[in-house]
Every structure is written in C-alpha cells, then in structure tokens.
Amino acid sequence: MLEIVVVMAIIAVLALMTIPMFYARIPRAQVEESLPLADIAKRAVAAYYAQSGALPANNEAAGLPEAKKIIGNYVTAVTVTDGAINMTFGNGSNAKINGKRITWRPAIVQDTRVVPVAWVCAGRKIPDGMAVGGVNVTDVPPDSLPMECR
C-alpha cells in the first residue's frame, strides 16, 4: 500500500510540474490561429509596394477595410502603419495577450520592386541588404509569440 501511495505522489508532482506548460500554450495557440488575418494585410501591402515602389501609409492606402473591421475570434483590429502590420488582440483572447499587439514589418530591397517583400515579425533580425518599413510595437510576451517571431 505504501508503494502505491509513493507512486501516486510522484505522479501528482509530475502532473503539477506540467500544468504551467499547458497554460503557456493557450495564448500562443490563439496568436497562431490569428495569423491568417495578418496574411490578408501582407498581400495588400506587398501589392501596393510592387505597384508604387512605396509602402502604404495606412489601411486605406493599402486597399484594406478600416482596422476595426479586420477582426477574428481573438483579434480586434489589424492596422497598417507605414507598411507595418499591427494586430491587436482582444475579443475572446487569453488575458495574457488581451490588448497586446504583434507587428510584422515589411523588409524590402530599396529601388528593386521585383524582389518580393519579406516579413520581419516582432523583434526578429532584419535580413542583410534589406530595409524595413514601419515601427515594431510588439508587446505580446515572448513566450506567447509563434516560433517564427522569437
């Protein structure tokens, strides 16, 4: 009987150690589920750049609806500012990311529109030989960012 109690105690301790890991996955999963909304804006910004050689100043210039109309289960707005795409979390999002933002900045080879726009997520390193537009305003906690943004 004592051996069973010891085994149960060990299992309980291991289970308690893994619980925080599961809670950390919830906000990250919500961010990852919201990424297709940013893809809509990425296509519009890239098309604007390919056509004009400049980055759009805002949603209207990029041909997108106003920021508060690009929404989802966990997103309350997708805003284009000087080419950068800022996604604001809200609606049903986890308290850890609610009201927080994540930024994708366009990386371009200046004066060479034929080179496609690359996207720099959050504080990632800018590719060599490229310049980025916009400002990074990411305030989503690093452990809630998708892998490509860390």
Buried (B, 14 or more C-beta within 10 A) or exposed (E): EEEEEEEEEEEEEEEEEEEEEEEBEBBBBBBBBBBEBBEBBBBBBBBBBEEEEBBBEBBEBBEBEEBEEBBBEBBBBBBBBBBBBBBBBBBEBBEBBBEBBBBBBBBBBEEEBEBEBBBBBBEBEEEEEBEBBBEBBBEBEEEBBBEEBE
